[in-house]
């Protein structure tokens, strides 16, 4: 009888610890995600696409509200000025002013390059959710620079329409900022590496001021995203995120 109770307690202990690690991993990812999103966010960014023989820069503005709404507007260069992207929940549209045409992007296009960069459409408009579309597992610790980080594995939930087959994320333990990410395809092949650099106080919170997305099989290719300005948590009406607004943004 004593052995039975000992075995039962061991099983319960293991179950509690597995559940605790799972919950910890989810709460860590939530904190990191919420820190970059805020309740709302208005951002101005520079995106540099770097290739072995050339470099191209874009200026963009981004408005977001939670995980359901986002708007992206390109303000330069001149040939792309006015191109915009709108996300409302799980639907994404693209507006091309020179064509005067709105295109609804199907889920199959979310893994394609955003405007010729190394980021995907999903990376910019966030159709998928790292909170709701993945399961989370705390798999260890690591040091990035001088910062101690959690290492978390994210795998897609069954039926989720996501770009990546697995994501490994390294999140700073102090400020809950994502400093490293490895992105794998459905076959477990590493495709992209993303690194966060130069944490600074921006918009009242410490976040990486620059990210780099690096495709592992393309030497000399990378895209950097630089945060020039962010305002968090100022009210944005849901009605702002509509097709008419997308066409009128400047």
C-alpha positions in Angstrom: 0.0 0.0 0.0 2.8 2.4 0.9 4.5 1.7 -2.5 1.2 2.4 -4.3 0.9 5.8 -2.6 4.5 6.7 -3.3 4.0 5.8 -7.0 0.8 7.9 -7.1 2.5 10.9 -5.6 5.4 10.6 -8.1 2.9 10.5 -11.0 1.0 13.5 -9.6 4.2 15.4 -9.0 5.3 14.8 -12.6 1.9 15.8 -14.0 1.9 19.0 -12.0 5.5 19.9 -13.2 4.7 19.2 -16.9 1.6 21.3 -16.7 3.5 24.0 -14.8 6.3 24.1 -17.5 3.6 24.3 -20.2 1.8 27.1 -18.5 5.0 28.9 -17.8 6.0 28.7 -21.5 2.7 30.1 -22.6 2.8 33.0 -20.0 6.3 33.9 -21.1 5.3 34.0 -24.8 2.2 36.1 -23.9 4.3 38.6 -22.0 6.8 39.0 -24.9 3.9 39.3 -27.4 2.0 41.8 -25.4 5.1 43.9 -24.8 5.6 44.4 -28.6 1.9 44.9 -29.3 0.5 46.8 -26.4 -3.2 47.4 -26.3 -2.6 49.5 -29.4 0.5 50.6 -31.2 1.5 53.2 -33.8 4.9 52.6 -35.3 7.3 54.2 -37.8 9.9 51.8 -39.1 12.7 51.5 -41.6 13.1 48.2 -43.5 16.4 47.5 -45.2 16.6 44.6 -47.7 20.3 43.7 -48.0 21.7 41.6 -50.8 25.3 40.8 -51.9 25.3 43.5 -54.6 22.6 46.0 -53.5 20.5 47.4 -50.6 17.0 48.8 -50.7 15.3 50.9 -47.9 11.6 51.4 -47.2 9.8 53.5 -44.7 6.6 52.2 -43.3 3.9 53.1 -40.8 2.1 50.5 -38.8 -1.1 50.7 -36.7 -2.2 47.7 -34.7 -4.9 46.9 -32.1 -4.5 43.7 -30.2 -4.0 40.6 -32.3 -7.1 41.2 -34.5 -6.4 44.4 -36.3 -3.4 45.8 -38.1 -2.6 48.3 -41.0 0.7 48.7 -42.8 1.4 51.7 -45.1 4.6 52.2 -47.2 5.6 55.8 -47.3 8.8 55.5 -49.3 10.4 54.9 -51.8 8.2 56.8 -54.2 7.4 53.8 -56.5 5.8 51.9 -53.5 4.3 54.9 -51.7 0.7 54.3 -50.7 0.8 50.5 -51.0 -1.0 49.3 -47.9 -2.0 46.1 -46.1 -5.0 45.5 -43.8 -5.7 42.7 -41.4 -9.1 42.2 -39.7 -9.1 39.1 -37.6 -8.2 36.3 -40.1 -8.7 38.3 -43.3 -5.9 40.2 -45.1 -6.1 42.7 -48.0 -3.5 44.6 -50.1 -4.1 47.9 -51.8 -2.1 49.1 -54.8 -2.8 52.7 -55.6 -1.2 52.7 -59.0 -3.6 49.9 -60.0 -6.5 51.2 -57.9 -7.1 47.6 -56.9 -7.7 45.8 -53.6 -6.5 42.2 -53.5 -7.6 39.8 -50.8 -4.7 37.6 -49.8 -5.5 33.9 -49.3 -3.8 31.9 -46.5 -1.6 30.3 -49.1 0.1 33.7 -49.7 1.1 34.2 -46.0 4.4 32.4 -46.4 5.4 34.5 -49.5 7.9 37.3 -49.3 6.6 40.7 -48.1 7.6 43.3 -50.7 10.7 41.4 -51.7 12.1 41.2 -48.2 13.1 38.2 -46.1 10.0 38.7 -44.0 6.8 36.9 -45.0 3.4 38.5 -45.4 2.5 36.8 -42.1 5.5 38.3 -40.3 4.2 41.8 -41.1 0.5 41.5 -40.8 0.5 38.7 -38.2 -2.4 36.6 -39.6 -1.3 33.8 -37.4 -1.0 34.1 -33.6 1.9 32.8 -31.5 -0.5 32.6 -28.6 -3.5 30.8 -30.1 -2.1 28.9 -33.1 0.8 27.1 -31.3 1.5 25.0 -28.3 4.4 26.1 -26.1 7.1 24.1 -24.3 9.9 25.4 -22.2 12.9 23.4 -23.3 15.8 25.2 -21.6 17.8 28.3 -20.9 20.5 30.2 -22.9 22.6 33.3 -22.8 22.3 35.9 -25.6 24.8 38.7 -25.2 24.7 39.3 -21.5 21.1 38.4 -21.1 19.7 35.2 -19.6 16.9 33.9 -21.8 14.2 31.2 -21.7 14.3 28.8 -24.7 10.7 27.9 -25.9 9.6 25.5 -28.6 6.4 26.3 -30.4 4.6 23.8 -32.5 1.4 24.4 -34.5 -1.9 23.2 -33.2 -3.8 20.8 -35.4 -5.7 22.7 -38.0 -3.9 26.0 -37.5 -3.2 27.9 -40.7 0.4 28.9 -39.9 3.6 29.4 -42.0 6.1 27.6 -39.8 6.2 23.9 -38.8 8.2 24.8 -35.7 9.5 27.9 -34.0 12.3 28.1 -31.3 12.2 31.4 -29.5 14.6 32.8 -26.9 13.0 35.4 -24.6 14.9 37.5 -22.1 14.0 36.7 -18.5 14.2 40.2 -17.2 12.5 42.4 -19.8 10.5 39.6 -21.7 11.9 40.6 -25.1 12.5 38.2 -27.9 16.2 38.2 -28.9 16.5 35.1 -31.1 14.1 33.0 -33.2 14.7 29.9 -35.4 12.0 29.2 -38.0 11.5 25.7 -39.4 9.4 24.3 -42.2 7.0 21.4 -41.9 9.8 18.9 -42.5 11.9 20.3 -39.7 14.4 22.1 -41.9 15.7 25.4 -40.6 14.7 28.2 -43.0 15.2 31.6 -41.3 16.9 33.0 -38.2 15.7 36.2 -36.6 17.8 38.2 -34.1 16.8 41.2 -31.9 19.4 43.8 -31.2 20.0 47.1 -29.2 17.3 47.0 -26.6 16.2 50.5 -25.8 13.4 52.4 -24.1 10.9 53.1 -26.9 7.4 54.1 -26.3 7.9 53.8 -22.6 9.0 50.1 -22.6 12.3 48.3 -23.3 12.2 46.5 -26.6 14.8 45.6 -29.3 15.2 48.6 -31.5 16.3 46.5 -34.5 15.6 43.0 -35.8 17.3 41.0 -38.5 15.7 38.2 -40.6 18.4 36.0 -42.2 17.6 33.1 -44.6 20.0 30.3 -43.8 20.4 29.1 -47.4 21.1 32.4 -49.0 24.5 33.8 -48.3 24.7 37.6 -48.0 20.9 38.0 -47.8 19.2 39.6 -44.8 16.5 42.1 -44.0 16.6 44.5 -41.0 13.7 46.2 -39.4 14.5 49.3 -37.4 12.0 50.9 -35.0 12.2 54.7 -35.4 9.2 55.6 -33.2 6.4 53.8 -31.3 3.4 55.1 -29.4 1.7 52.4 -27.3 -1.8 52.3 -25.9 -3.4 55.4 -27.5 -7.0 54.7 -28.5 -7.7 53.5 -32.0 -11.2 52.9 -33.1 -12.0 49.5 -34.7 -13.5 51.3 -37.6 -10.1 52.7 -38.6 -9.2 49.2 -39.8 -11.3 49.1 -43.0 -10.8 49.1 -46.7 -11.7 52.8 -47.2 -9.1 53.9 -44.7 -6.5 51.7 -46.3 -7.0 53.5 -49.7 -6.8 57.0 -48.1 -3.7 56.7 -45.9 -0.8 58.9 -46.6 
